[in-house]
């Protein structure tokens, strides 16, 4: 998926500028180790972003692609800057059932007897809230690999040892499935009212050195202003909440003319408690919108949920 995203960036840059790009493949720790929980590698930042950022800092790379939802929102990034936010793709989460399962049966049974795989604590919390009778199991790996293992009934290795499964279904990002040409595997799409997406879900960004003005100029040609505004609002809320990789935090910003609307949520790991906050404001001041939403959620008691998740 990362290579497909990178090739799309190269195509957009080639169409918008006179840039000549070479693609450099990286395989970060999170892709090499597809069993352990991400906390072992320092969360999503250490698992997917840290080594690539080091390569930008030492000059090995001029720029790098990230899925924004994998970029930590609770830490500084000295000497680096996001030079481009690509136009946002689908934000929804999607249920992918094994081919021998029917959605009607899953819904009738309200998930009872089904094993649903995910590695996202946010998705775990929402699944336990929506389908408390289903069993949510730890499931990692590249999107296409996960679906192959689902169809072949492969058992999933657990971080603490042993195996679980086989899975009856997976919850995945709709945008990722679309990028891989696997949209036909989507059994059901979750509305935001039921499962609010991850902060930054569906957004691909390009990061570069802060003082590399030539690269920043080139990247500005493919920067989408609407996506940037939404992303800045969402990530400001995440910053205010001090959201770590193990916290079930969700949020989505949407632009309506000159007004930016933002809805954020924090959940307990078991999905029994959910706190939400919504705000709106001037689209030209996205960080203010995000700050207000984050502070509202803290006033509701979100810190206790976030702190509790950090101990797990």
N, C-alpha and C positions, 0 to 999 in steps of 0.2 A: 504494500500500500504506500509506503514511504517513497519508493521509487516512482510510482505513478504520480504522486503529489509533486515530487521534484521535477519530473518531466513536464508537468503542466506549468510549473513556474518558468521553466526554460522556454517553453512555447510562448507563454505570455510576454516574457522579456524580449524574445526575438521579434515578436510582432510589434511591440511598442517602442523598442530601442534598437540601437546598432550593436548591442552587447553580444559577445561570443562567449558561450558558457561551456564549461567542462563539468560533468557530473562526477562527484567523488562519493563512493559508497562507504557508509559507516555502519557497523553492527554494534550498537551500544549494549551494555550489560543486560538491559531489560529484554533484549531480543535474543541474546545468547542463552540466558537462564530463563526458561519459560515455565518454571515450576514454583520458585520461591515467591513469596509475597514481596511487593515492591519496596516495602520498608527496609528489607535487607540491603537494598542498594541505595538507600537514602531517599526513598519515595520516587515519584515519577521523575523528579529533577535529576536524581542520581542515575536512575535506570535508563532514561531515554534522552536526557538533555545535557547533562554535565560534561561528558567526554566531547560532545560536538562543540559545546561552547569553548572548551579549552582549545580546540583546534582553530576556532576563529581568533582567539586571543593570541595564539602563537604564530598566526599567519598561514597555517596550513590550508584554511578555508577563508574565502572572502565573505561568504554568506552561507546560511544553513536554513533548511526548512524544518518547522516544527508544527505538530498539531497543537493548537493553542491550549487545549484542555490538558495537555501533558506538561505545560510550562508552569512551574510553581508560582503561586501568587502571593506567597508569604515570605519572599526573600528578595534582596537587592540583586541586580545583575551589573556589577561594576564594569564599565568600559564597553558595554554592549547595548544595542538598541534594536527594537523591531522596526525594520525599514519598510515593511509592506504587510498589510493585512489583505489577503485575497478575499474576493466576494464570498460571503458566507454561503455554505451549502446547507442541506437539510439539517435541522437541529434535533429531530425526533429520535427517540430510542425505538428499536424494533425488536419484536419477538420472532425468532427463527425456530420453528419446531422441526424435529426430525421428520423425514418424508412420510413415515408411516403413522404420523399423528395428525389429527384434525383439530382445527381451532375450536370447532363447536364442542368437541369432547372436553378440551381443556377448560373452556368457559363454563360448561355445564357442571363439571366437577370442581370448578373454582381452584384449579391447580392441584387438587389432592392426588397424590400418587405420582406426581411429576417431579423430576429433578431438573432444575433450571440452572444453567451455568453462567457465571459472570465473575470478573475480578474487581468490579467497581463497588466500593462500599455504598455509594449513593444508590446504585441499582439494587443492591442487596436490600437496603432499607425500604425502598419503594416496593420491591417485590414482596417483602414480608408484610408490608402494609396492605397491598392490593390482593395478594393471594397467600394468606397466612398458612394455608394447608399444604402448599408446595414446599419442596426441599430445595434450598438454594445452595449450590455447590461451587467451590473454588474452581475457576476455569480460566486458563491463560493461553496465550499464543497468538500468532498472526491470524487475522480474520479468516482467511481462506483455509488455514490449517485447522482452526477451531471447527469450522463447518465440516471439513472432511472427517475429523475425529467424531463429530456428532453423528454423521451419517453412517460411519463404520462402527459405531458403538464402542469406541476406544475408551478405556478407563483413563481418568485424569490423575496424574501423580499429585500428591499433596505435599506442601512444604514441610510438614512435620513427619513425613513418611507415610507409606501406604498409598492406597488408591481409592478413588470414588467414581461413581457413575455406573453405567454409561449415562450421559445426559440425554434428556428427552427434548431439551430446547436450550436456546441461548438468548440472552438479551444483548444487543449490539447497537452500534451507532448506524442509523440509516445512511448517513453520508458515506461511511466507510464501505458499506455494502454496495452502494451505487458506484463508487470509484472502482471497485473490483469487478463490476459487471455482475454482481450477485443480488441485485434488487429483486429478482424473481423469487428469492428464498424468503423474502419478508412475509411472515404469516399475519402479523398484526403490527400496527403503528400506535405507539402510546401518545395520546394527546398531552400537551403540556399541563393541562389541568390534573392529569393523573400521575404523570412522571415528568417533573420539570427537568430539563436537560442539565448537563454539567456546564459549569462556567466555561465559555469559549468553545463549546461543542459545535462542530461543523465549520470551524475557522482554521485555515492554514495560514501561518505567518512565516516571514523570512527575517532572520536576525543577522546583524552584521556588527562590525566594530563601530563604536560611537563616533570615532574621528575619521572613519573611512568615508569621506564626503563623496568621492566618485561613485562608490557602490550605493550609498544612500540616494544619490541623484537618480541612478538607474532604477532602483527599487521603487522610488516614488511614482514612477510611470505605471506601475501595476497595483498601487495602493488603492483600496476601495474605501472612500470616506465614510460611507454609511456603516460598513462593517467595523471600521476603526472606532467609530463613536460607540457602537454597541459593546465592543470588546473592552474599551476603556472603562465604561460604566460597570460592566460585570466584574472586571478584575479589580476595580477600586473597592467594590463591595467585598470581594474575597480578601483583599488586603486588610480592610477594616475588621473583618471577622477573624483575621489571622488564620485563615483556612489552610490546614495541612493536608497531605495526601490521604490521610486516613479519616478525614471528616466528611460525613454525608452532607455536603453543601451543594445546592443547585441554584441556577439562576438563568434568566433570559431577558435580554433587552430588545426592544423593538422600536423602530423609528416610525413616527406618524407625522409627516411634514417636518415642522421645526421642533416637535415635541418628542422626547425620548421617554419611553415607558420601561420600567424595570421591575421585575418580580424576582425575589430571592427566597430561599427556604433552607432550613437546617433540620435534620432529622436525627432521632436516636438510631443506633445501629440496628435495633430490633424493629424499627419502623412504627413503634407504638406512639411516639411523640413526633409531631411535625409542627414547626413554627414557620410562618410566612410573613413577608412584608412586601409592600409594593409602593412605588413612588414614581413620579414623573417630573420632568423639568426640561430646561433648554437644551436642545441637542448640541449646541455649541459648547456646553459645559458638562460633558459626560461624566467626568470624575466627580462633580458635585452631586449628580444624580446617584451615582454608585455609593458615594459616601453616606448620603442620606438613607439609602436603603439598608446599608450595612449597619448603621447606627440604630435604625428602627428595629432590625432583627436582634441586635444585642439587647435592646430594651425589653424585648419579649422573652429573653432568657436563653438566647442561642449559645452563649459562652459555655454554659454548663454542658450542653450537648456536645459541643466541639471538644471541650476538655476531656469529657468522658471517653470520646472516641479515641483520643490520643493515647489513652492508657491501655487500649486493647492490642 
